[in-house]
């Protein structure tokens, strides 16, 4: 049981790091896209207003 708990903890840590890095990359990508288009940062999804 001890090995299982250590394994689960390690998996959760890896998932947490991956999630954080993924969010950071997605935010940076959206920020760059908005800078290219010359708009202010808009949290509304692009599907709602494509123009």
ABEGO torsion letter per residue (X at the ends): XAAAAAAAAAAAAAAAAAAAAAAAAAAAAAAAAAAAAGBBBBABBAAABAX
